Amino acid sequence: MRAVEPGHARHQDRELSDGRPVPPAPSVVPDPDLQKAEQLRAEARTLCAQGHWGPCEDKLDQAGILDRAGDETLAVHELRNQIGPGMDEDTGGGASMYAKPGVGPGEVPLRRRHH
């Protein structure tokens, strides 16, 4: 067995050079902000896929506040690049800027009463 230099840990024995045991490695606890940011980005992907551009952008903005680094990923940039053109699309064949908006996520269309 090799001699251990002073100040170095012996990993085979799990003991420091002065005889103290090596402390256990700290457990890694996931950051709740990062988890929430990933959840918001997943919701944003779903909203963008459904064409709900405003709520999609809102979710991405909220996630970016919680996790700045995650906001710089290729996937987020691709989603953000879809939002602008998606909002500008004319799906109604006319002046969509003045058209009544469609039903948003979580909304229920109003039912007309017949007199």
C-alpha distance (Angstrom), angle and dihedral (degrees) to the residues before:
residue distance angle dihedral
M1 . . .
R2 3.84 . .
A3 3.74 120.6 .
V4 3.77 113.8 -109.2
E5 3.77 116.5 -127.1
P6 3.81 115.3 -124.7
G7 3.80 112.2 -89.1
H8 3.80 95.6 23.8
A9 3.78 125.4 109.2
R10 3.77 122.6 -120.8
H11 3.76 103.0 -136.6
Q12 3.77 95.5 -172.4
D13 3.79 91.7 63.1
R14 3.84 94.9 30.5
E15 3.77 88.6 -130.2
L16 3.81 132.2 122.3
S17 3.82 120.5 -123.0
D18 3.79 90.9 -100.7
G19 3.80 91.8 55.9
R20 3.81 98.4 -101.1
P21 3.82 116.3 130.3
V22 3.79 117.1 -106.9
P23 3.82 107.9 -103.9
P24 3.80 115.0 -117.2
A25 3.78 116.7 -97.2
P26 3.79 112.1 -96.5
S27 3.75 113.8 -101.9
V28 3.77 115.1 -113.7
V29 3.78 111.3 -122.9
P30 3.80 114.1 -165.0
D31 3.79 114.3 -115.4
P32 3.83 108.5 -111.9
D33 3.82 90.9 -146.4
L34 3.81 90.8 56.6
Q35 3.80 91.1 47.8
K36 3.81 91.3 49.5
A37 3.82 90.6 47.5
E38 3.81 91.1 53.0
Q39 3.81 90.3 48.6
L40 3.82 90.2 51.1
R41 3.81 90.9 49.4
A42 3.80 90.8 50.9
E43 3.82 89.5 51.9
A44 3.81 89.2 47.6
R45 3.83 91.0 53.5
T46 3.81 89.7 53.5
L47 3.81 93.1 46.9
C48 3.81 92.7 48.2
A49 3.80 90.8 48.8
Q50 3.82 88.0 54.4
G51 3.81 92.0 48.5
H52 3.83 95.3 -111.0
W53 3.79 92.5 138.4
G54 3.81 100.1 168.3
P55 3.81 96.5 51.3
C56 3.83 88.9 42.1
E57 3.79 90.8 55.5
D58 3.83 91.0 45.7
K59 3.83 91.3 54.3
L60 3.81 91.5 48.4
D61 3.81 90.4 49.6
Q62 3.82 91.5 50.5
A63 3.82 90.9 48.4
G64 3.81 90.4 49.2
I65 3.79 90.8 56.6
L66 3.82 90.5 54.5
D67 3.81 96.8 40.8
R68 3.83 117.3 21.9
A69 3.81 93.7 176.2
G70 3.81 92.5 53.8
D71 3.80 88.9 52.9
E72 3.82 88.9 65.6
T73 3.82 96.0 59.0
L74 3.78 122.3 116.5
A75 3.82 91.9 -117.2
V76 3.82 92.5 56.7
H77 3.81 92.1 45.5
E78 3.81 89.6 51.8
L79 3.81 91.4 51.2
R80 3.79 91.8 48.4
N81 3.80 89.9 49.3
Q82 3.82 89.2 55.9
I83 3.81 93.6 51.2
G84 3.82 99.6 66.3
P85 3.79 97.3 49.4
G86 3.81 90.3 38.6
M87 3.79 91.3 57.2
D88 3.80 90.9 47.5
E89 3.81 95.7 50.8
D90 3.77 115.1 116.0
T91 3.77 102.7 -139.3
G92 3.80 95.8 160.8
G93 3.80 97.0 61.7
G94 3.80 91.5 -122.6
A95 3.75 142.4 46.4
S96 3.79 97.2 -22.1
M97 3.79 91.0 172.7
Y98 3.78 88.5 73.4
A99 3.79 97.8 35.2
K100 3.78 121.9 112.7
P101 3.82 108.5 -99.9
G102 3.78 119.9 -112.1
V103 3.76 125.2 -112.2
G104 3.81 110.7 -68.6
P105 3.79 127.8 -142.1
G106 3.77 111.5 -66.5
E107 3.81 93.3 13.5
V108 3.77 125.8 118.2
P109 3.80 119.8 -145.7
L110 3.77 115.8 -114.1
R111 3.76 115.6 -106.8
R112 3.75 117.6 -132.3
R113 3.76 117.4 -130.5
H114 3.77 115.9 -136.6
H115 3.79 114.2 -140.3
